[in-house]
Amino acid sequence: MWQRFLTYANAGLGLAILRVIVGVAFTYHGAQKVFGIWGGHGIDGFAGYLDSLGLPLPVVQAWLAALAEFLGGLAFILGAFTRIAAVPLTVTMLVAIFLAHGGRYGESEHAINLLGGVICIALAGPGCYALHRKLR
């Protein structure tokens, strides 16, 4: 019975669900930073926050992180270029975990969970229900 359940298609469905959930979270937070919508403070607000953390070139880093989240999230939702998008998303989440939240689990569990999803998709690939398969 388990052999029928654990088929390639079902694994692909699980990867698609994970991809979309992680992608929506990244796209949402990226849109807050890039466009200043849904309660976000835009690039200027985010750059100010990065500056308060003591990061160099806060405006440049704000744009890099915001675009990584927004475009990387879209790539995850579509299932296209997910392994490429995983690199800047991983860096962004590591910065969030260790610099923004000081590595404290109680404050960084959201970033840790997103990082886990990114790593899973990077290792497993986007799955059979992904635009990637159509682009090959």
GROMACS elastic network, one bead per residue, 0.5 to 0.9 nm:
[ bonds ]
;  ai    aj funct       b0    kb
    1     4     6  0.55059   500
    1     5     6  0.66206   500
    1     6     6  0.88715   500
    2     6     6  0.59565   500
    2     7     6  0.88308   500
    3     6     6  0.52537   500
    3     7     6  0.67701   500
    4     7     6  0.58561   500
    5    10     6  0.68279   500
    5    11     6  0.89747   500
    6     9     6  0.81627   500
    6    10     6  0.61441   500
    6    11     6  0.66465   500
    7    10     6  0.52746   500
    7    11     6  0.62420   500
    7    12     6  0.85099   500
    8    11     6  0.50891   500
    8    12     6  0.60244   500
    8    13     6  0.85851   500
    8   127     6  0.86238   500
    8   128     6  0.78352   500
    9    13     6  0.61354   500
    9    14     6  0.86584   500
    9   127     6  0.84542   500
    9   128     6  0.68008   500
    9   129     6  0.82242   500
   10    14     6  0.62539   500
   10    15     6  0.86178   500
   11    14     6  0.50640   500
   11    15     6  0.62429   500
   11    16     6  0.85868   500
   11   127     6  0.73967   500
   11   128     6  0.83632   500
   12    15     6  0.50194   500
   12    16     6  0.60631   500
   12    17     6  0.86138   500
   12   126     6  0.77670   500
   12   129     6  0.60294   500
   12   130     6  0.85735   500
   13    17     6  0.61935   500
   13    18     6  0.86010   500
   13   127     6  0.74624   500
   13   128     6  0.76382   500
   13   129     6  0.67161   500
   14    17     6  0.51720   500
   14    18     6  0.62150   500
   14    19     6  0.85008   500
   14   127     6  0.83608   500
   15    18     6  0.50682   500
   15    19     6  0.59046   500
   15    20     6  0.85277   500
   15   120     6  0.86180   500
   15   121     6  0.70727   500
   15   124     6  0.81198   500
   15   125     6  0.81539   500
   15   126     6  0.63995   500
   15   127     6  0.56863   500
   15   128     6  0.83945   500
   15   129     6  0.82047   500
   16    20     6  0.60911   500
   16    21     6  0.85599   500
   16    76     6  0.88416   500
   16    77     6  0.80753   500
   16    79     6  0.77016   500
   16   126     6  0.69741   500
   16   127     6  0.65595   500
   16   128     6  0.80999   500
   16   129     6  0.61878   500
   16   130     6  0.71419   500
   17    20     6  0.52989   500
   17    21     6  0.61821   500
   17    22     6  0.85710   500
   18    21     6  0.52787   500
   18    22     6  0.60645   500
   18    23     6  0.82408   500
   18   117     6  0.68480   500
   18   120     6  0.88678   500
   18   121     6  0.79767   500
   19    22     6  0.53478   500
   19    23     6  0.57404   500
   19    24     6  0.84179   500
   19    73     6  0.87247   500
   19    76     6  0.53195   500
   19    77     6  0.58211   500
   19    78     6  0.82974   500
   19    79     6  0.71677   500
   19    82     6  0.88283   500
   19   117     6  0.76034   500
   19   118     6  0.81700   500
   19   121     6  0.69921   500
   19   126     6  0.72466   500
   20    24     6  0.58965   500
   20    25     6  0.85128   500
   20    73     6  0.83602   500
   20    74     6  0.88396   500
   20    76     6  0.63642   500
   20    78     6  0.77505   500
   20    79     6  0.83823   500
   21    24     6  0.53044   500
   21    25     6  0.63923   500
   21    26     6  0.88155   500
   21    76     6  0.88450   500
   21    77     6  0.77789   500
   21   117     6  0.89978   500
   22    25     6  0.52373   500
   22    26     6  0.63202   500
   22    27     6  0.86200   500
   22    73     6  0.71485   500
   22    76     6  0.72926   500
   22    77     6  0.78719   500
   22   113     6  0.89545   500
   22   114     6  0.62399   500
   22   117     6  0.64552   500
   22   118     6  0.74462   500
   23    26     6  0.51814   500
   23    27     6  0.59603   500
   23    28     6  0.84097   500
   23    69     6  0.85313   500
   23    70     6  0.85983   500
   23    72     6  0.72662   500
   23    74     6  0.60716   500
   23    75     6  0.73376   500
   23    78     6  0.85215   500
   24    27     6  0.50572   500
   24    28     6  0.59222   500
   24    29     6  0.85629   500
   24    73     6  0.61392   500
   24    74     6  0.75323   500
   24    76     6  0.82550   500
   24    77     6  0.67703   500
   25    28     6  0.52354   500
   25    29     6  0.63112   500
   25    30     6  0.85047   500
   25    69     6  0.86679   500
   25    73     6  0.72307   500
   25   114     6  0.81505   500
   26    29     6  0.52762   500
   26    30     6  0.58875   500
   26    31     6  0.84051   500
   26    68     6  0.85229   500
   26    70     6  0.60362   500
   26    71     6  0.84857   500
   26    72     6  0.71999   500
   26    74     6  0.80738   500
   26    76     6  0.89131   500
   26    89     6  0.85640   500
   26   114     6  0.82733   500
   27    30     6  0.50160   500
   27    31     6  0.59237   500
   27    32     6  0.85353   500
   27    69     6  0.58552   500
   27    71     6  0.69943   500
   27    72     6  0.73974   500
   27    74     6  0.61488   500
   27    77     6  0.88051   500
   28    31     6  0.51981   500
   28    32     6  0.63476   500
   28    33     6  0.88853   500
   28    38     6  0.83123   500
   28    69     6  0.82655   500
   28    70     6  0.71680   500
   28    73     6  0.81374   500
   29    32     6  0.50729   500
   29    33     6  0.65011   500
   29    34     6  0.87542   500
   29    38     6  0.89698   500
   29    40     6  0.80130   500
   29    66     6  0.78082   500
   29    69     6  0.68256   500
   29    70     6  0.71814   500
   30    33     6  0.51504   500
   30    34     6  0.60171   500
   30    35     6  0.82318   500
   30    65     6  0.78384   500
   30    67     6  0.64602   500
   30    68     6  0.74912   500
   30    71     6  0.78826   500
   30    72     6  0.89472   500
   30    73     6  0.79636   500
   31    34     6  0.50271   500
   31    35     6  0.53890   500
   31    36     6  0.68350   500
   31    37     6  0.66198   500
   31    38     6  0.81989   500
   31    40     6  0.79803   500
   31    42     6  0.83903   500
   31    66     6  0.74776   500
   31    67     6  0.85649   500
   31    69     6  0.81144   500
   31    70     6  0.59042   500
   32    35     6  0.56860   500
   32    38     6  0.60840   500
   32    39     6  0.68293   500
   32    41     6  0.67890   500
   32    42     6  0.61343   500
   32    43     6  0.85704   500
   32    66     6  0.83519   500
   32    70     6  0.89595   500
   33    36     6  0.54465   500
   33    37     6  0.77532   500
   33    40     6  0.59473   500
   33    41     6  0.64100   500
   33    43     6  0.52610   500
   33    44     6  0.85004   500
   33    45     6  0.80328   500
   33    46     6  0.65078   500
   33    62     6  0.80337   500
   33    63     6  0.83002   500
   33    65     6  0.87733   500
   33    66     6  0.56133   500
   33    67     6  0.85563   500
   33    70     6  0.86482   500
   34    37     6  0.82514   500
   34    40     6  0.86474   500
   34    41     6  0.88234   500
   34    42     6  0.55344   500
   34    43     6  0.57327   500
   34    62     6  0.89179   500
   34    63     6  0.74943   500
   34    66     6  0.58951   500
   34    67     6  0.71762   500
   34    70     6  0.78374   500
   35    40     6  0.78316   500
   35    41     6  0.83591   500
   35    42     6  0.56651   500
   35    43     6  0.76723   500
   36    39     6  0.69628   500
   36    43     6  0.72508   500
   36    45     6  0.87368   500
   37    40     6  0.52077   500
   37    41     6  0.75178   500
   37    42     6  0.74567   500
   38    41     6  0.89650   500
   40    43     6  0.89265   500
   40    45     6  0.81986   500
   40    46     6  0.86097   500
   41    44     6  0.70524   500
   41    46     6  0.65577   500
   42    45     6  0.54878   500
   42    46     6  0.62545   500
   42    47     6  0.85577   500
   43    46     6  0.50474   500
   43    47     6  0.58185   500
   43    48     6  0.83730   500
   43    59     6  0.73416   500
   43    62     6  0.62727   500
   43    63     6  0.67991   500
   43    66     6  0.77891   500
   44    47     6  0.50743   500
   44    48     6  0.60936   500
   44    49     6  0.86545   500
   44    59     6  0.73334   500
   44    62     6  0.82483   500
   45    48     6  0.50686   500
   45    49     6  0.63487   500
   45    50     6  0.87918   500
   46    49     6  0.50275   500
   46    50     6  0.62797   500
   46    51     6  0.85606   500
   46    58     6  0.83810   500
   46    59     6  0.81690   500
   46    62     6  0.61347   500
   46    63     6  0.89496   500
   46    66     6  0.87858   500
   47    50     6  0.50156   500
   47    51     6  0.60377   500
   47    52     6  0.85737   500
   47    57     6  0.86504   500
   47    60     6  0.80964   500
   47    61     6  0.74730   500
   47    62     6  0.51752   500
   47    63     6  0.82184   500
   48    52     6  0.62325   500
   48    53     6  0.87902   500
   48    58     6  0.71600   500
   48    59     6  0.80122   500
   48    62     6  0.88863   500
   49    52     6  0.50530   500
   49    53     6  0.65416   500
   49    54     6  0.89616   500
   49    58     6  0.82733   500
   50    53     6  0.50784   500
   50    54     6  0.66329   500
   50    55     6  0.57943   500
   50    56     6  0.83571   500
   50    57     6  0.87953   500
   50    58     6  0.54773   500
   50    59     6  0.81745   500
   50    61     6  0.78802   500
   50    62     6  0.71811   500
   50   100     6  0.83430   500
   51    54     6  0.50591   500
   51    55     6  0.55485   500
   51    56     6  0.72038   500
   51    57     6  0.78807   500
   51    58     6  0.53432   500
   51    59     6  0.83462   500
   52    55     6  0.75981   500
   53    99     6  0.74172   500
   53   100     6  0.72247   500
   54    58     6  0.83538   500
   55    58     6  0.59734   500
   55    61     6  0.81993   500
   56    59     6  0.87904   500
   56    60     6  0.87334   500
   56    61     6  0.79591   500
   57    60     6  0.54750   500
   57    61     6  0.61935   500
   57    62     6  0.85291   500
   58    61     6  0.50430   500
   58    62     6  0.58231   500
   58    63     6  0.85635   500
   59    63     6  0.62874   500
   59    64     6  0.86519   500
   60    63     6  0.52687   500
   60    64     6  0.62363   500
   60    65     6  0.86775   500
   61    65     6  0.60280   500
   61    66     6  0.83550   500
   62    65     6  0.52808   500
   62    66     6  0.59332   500
   62    67     6  0.84321   500
   63    66     6  0.51015   500
   63    67     6  0.59126   500
   63    68     6  0.82566   500
   64    67     6  0.53776   500
   64    68     6  0.59570   500
   64    69     6  0.85813   500
   64    88     6  0.84902   500
   64    92     6  0.87644   500
   65    68     6  0.50187   500
   65    69     6  0.61507   500
   65    70     6  0.85839   500
   65    88     6  0.77758   500
   65    89     6  0.79921   500
   65    91     6  0.87528   500
   65    92     6  0.59623   500
   66    69     6  0.52051   500
   66    70     6  0.60774   500
   66    71     6  0.84022   500
   67    70     6  0.50202   500
   67    71     6  0.55909   500
   67    72     6  0.74608   500
   68    71     6  0.55742   500
   68    72     6  0.52020   500
   68    73     6  0.77353   500
   68    85     6  0.74099   500
   68    88     6  0.58268   500
   68    89     6  0.59765   500
   68    92     6  0.76050   500
   69    72     6  0.51856   500
   69    73     6  0.56054   500
   69    74     6  0.84243   500
   69    85     6  0.89586   500
   69    88     6  0.82125   500
   69    89     6  0.63777   500
   69    92     6  0.79319   500
   70    73     6  0.52045   500
   70    74     6  0.63593   500
   70    75     6  0.87575   500
   71    74     6  0.50515   500
   71    75     6  0.61717   500
   71    76     6  0.86446   500
   71    85     6  0.79152   500
   72    76     6  0.62135   500
   72    77     6  0.86653   500
   72    81     6  0.86279   500
   72    82     6  0.74985   500
   72    84     6  0.85871   500
   72    86     6  0.72076   500
   72    88     6  0.78835   500
   72    89     6  0.67333   500
   73    76     6  0.50849   500
   73    77     6  0.62188   500
   73    78     6  0.86846   500
   73    85     6  0.81109   500
   73    89     6  0.86043   500
   74    77     6  0.50698   500
   74    78     6  0.62159   500
   74    79     6  0.83349   500
   74    80     6  0.85942   500
   75    78     6  0.52635   500
   75    79     6  0.57537   500
   75    80     6  0.51828   500
   75    81     6  0.60959   500
   75    82     6  0.58447   500
   75    85     6  0.67906   500
   76    80     6  0.66099   500
   76    81     6  0.77425   500
   76    82     6  0.55294   500
   76    85     6  0.76816   500
   76    86     6  0.86442   500
   76   118     6  0.88411   500
   76   121     6  0.86270   500
   76   126     6  0.78264   500
   76   130     6  0.89954   500
   77    80     6  0.80597   500
   77    82     6  0.89836   500
   77   130     6  0.86137   500
   78    81     6  0.88104   500
   78    82     6  0.86603   500
   78   130     6  0.63122   500
   78   131     6  0.58212   500
   78   132     6  0.81177   500
   79    82     6  0.60238   500
   79   125     6  0.88119   500
   79   126     6  0.54588   500
   79   127     6  0.78996   500
   79   129     6  0.76578   500
   79   131     6  0.51291   500
   79   132     6  0.57590   500
   79   133     6  0.85721   500
   80    83     6  0.84545   500
   80    84     6  0.89804   500
   80    85     6  0.87945   500
   80   126     6  0.75392   500
   80   130     6  0.67190   500
   80   131     6  0.53558   500
   80   133     6  0.83572   500
   80   135     6  0.80269   500
   81    84     6  0.53356   500
   81    85     6  0.61294   500
   81    86     6  0.85753   500
   81   126     6  0.85448   500
   81   131     6  0.89063   500
   81   132     6  0.68715   500
   82    86     6  0.59224   500
   82    87     6  0.89928   500
   82   118     6  0.86627   500
   82   121     6  0.72872   500
   82   122     6  0.67579   500
   82   125     6  0.72830   500
   82   126     6  0.64618   500
   82   132     6  0.83900   500
   83    86     6  0.50108   500
   83    87     6  0.70492   500
   83   118     6  0.87300   500
   83   121     6  0.73819   500
   83   123     6  0.80305   500
   83   125     6  0.69316   500
   83   126     6  0.80771   500
   84    87     6  0.58717   500
   84    88     6  0.79795   500
   84   122     6  0.83289   500
   85    88     6  0.60868   500
   85    89     6  0.63859   500
   85    90     6  0.86920   500
   85   118     6  0.89375   500
   85   122     6  0.87499   500
   86    89     6  0.50644   500
   86    90     6  0.58511   500
   86    91     6  0.86018   500
   86   118     6  0.58744   500
   86   119     6  0.72636   500
   86   121     6  0.79621   500
   86   122     6  0.60957   500
   87    90     6  0.52424   500
   87    91     6  0.64462   500
   87    92     6  0.87194   500
   87   118     6  0.88007   500
   87   122     6  0.85673   500
   88    91     6  0.50565   500
   88    92     6  0.60351   500
   88    93     6  0.85775   500
   89    92     6  0.50315   500
   89    93     6  0.61433   500
   89    94     6  0.85698   500
   89   114     6  0.89677   500
   89   115     6  0.77036   500
   89   118     6  0.73188   500
   90    93     6  0.52174   500
   90    94     6  0.61376   500
   90    95     6  0.86360   500
   90   114     6  0.88490   500
   90   115     6  0.60942   500
   90   118     6  0.69086   500
   90   119     6  0.76431   500
   91    94     6  0.51298   500
   91    95     6  0.62243   500
   91    96     6  0.85909   500
   92    95     6  0.52239   500
   92    96     6  0.62130   500
   92    97     6  0.86877   500
   93    97     6  0.59966   500
   93    98     6  0.85384   500
   93   111     6  0.56773   500
   93   112     6  0.72826   500
   93   114     6  0.75077   500
   93   115     6  0.60252   500
   94    97     6  0.50658   500
   94    98     6  0.60540   500
   94    99     6  0.79812   500
   94   111     6  0.79759   500
   94   112     6  0.82575   500
   94   115     6  0.77746   500
   95    98     6  0.54328   500
   95    99     6  0.53150   500
   95   100     6  0.67401   500
   95   101     6  0.86998   500
   96    99     6  0.56481   500
   96   101     6  0.62321   500
   96   102     6  0.83104   500
   96   103     6  0.85703   500
   96   108     6  0.75524   500
   96   111     6  0.67089   500
   96   112     6  0.89927   500
   97   100     6  0.61061   500
   97   101     6  0.52367   500
   97   102     6  0.64211   500
   97   103     6  0.52430   500
   97   104     6  0.76575   500
   97   105     6  0.83315   500
   97   107     6  0.83420   500
   97   108     6  0.54631   500
   97   109     6  0.82623   500
   97   111     6  0.61719   500
   97   112     6  0.68870   500
   98   101     6  0.57449   500
   98   104     6  0.79042   500
   98   108     6  0.84156   500
   99   102     6  0.51546   500
   99   103     6  0.72410   500
  100   103     6  0.81611   500
  100   108     6  0.84435   500
  101   104     6  0.60521   500
  101   105     6  0.82004   500
  101   106     6  0.88497   500
  101   107     6  0.58106   500
  101   108     6  0.56882   500
  102   105     6  0.87356   500
  102   107     6  0.82787   500
  102   108     6  0.81780   500
  103   106     6  0.88953   500
  103   107     6  0.79614   500
  103   108     6  0.67941   500
  104   107     6  0.56487   500
  104   108     6  0.61099   500
  104   109     6  0.83454   500
  105   108     6  0.50114   500
  105   109     6  0.54125   500
  105   112     6  0.80980   500
  106   109     6  0.60888   500
  107   110     6  0.78661   500
  107   111     6  0.88221   500
  108   111     6  0.53513   500
  108   112     6  0.61209   500
  108   113     6  0.86404   500
  109   113     6  0.60070   500
  109   114     6  0.85343   500
  110   113     6  0.51868   500
  110   114     6  0.62518   500
  110   115     6  0.85655   500
  111   114     6  0.50941   500
  111   115     6  0.60291   500
  111   116     6  0.85577   500
  112   115     6  0.50139   500
  112   116     6  0.61738   500
  112   117     6  0.87329   500
  113   116     6  0.50218   500
  113   117     6  0.63521   500
  113   118     6  0.87020   500
  114   117     6  0.50806   500
  114   118     6  0.61922   500
  114   119     6  0.86301   500
  115   118     6  0.50352   500
  115   119     6  0.61402   500
  115   120     6  0.85951   500
  116   119     6  0.51792   500
  116   120     6  0.61834   500
  116   121     6  0.87260   500
  117   120     6  0.51192   500
  117   121     6  0.62700   500
  117   122     6  0.85159   500
  118   121     6  0.52929   500
  118   122     6  0.60241   500
  118   123     6  0.86103   500
  119   123     6  0.61088   500
  119   124     6  0.84851   500
  120   123     6  0.52684   500
  120   124     6  0.59474   500
  120   125     6  0.79492   500
  121   124     6  0.51377   500
  121   125     6  0.51436   500
  121   126     6  0.59197   500
  121   127     6  0.83874   500
  122   125     6  0.54795   500
  122   126     6  0.76761   500
  124   127     6  0.73383   500
  125   128     6  0.89493   500
  126   129     6  0.75513   500
  126   130     6  0.59768   500
  126   131     6  0.85887   500
  126   132     6  0.72787   500
  126   133     6  0.87669   500
  127   130     6  0.60334   500
  127   132     6  0.85293   500
  127   133     6  0.83236   500
  128   131     6  0.86506   500
  128   132     6  0.84374   500
  128   133     6  0.67351   500
  129   132     6  0.84367   500
  129   133     6  0.76103   500
  130   133     6  0.58427   500
  130   134     6  0.75129   500
  131   134     6  0.52003   500
  131   135     6  0.63899   500
  132   135     6  0.50757   500
  132   136     6  0.64800   500
  133   136     6  0.55368   500
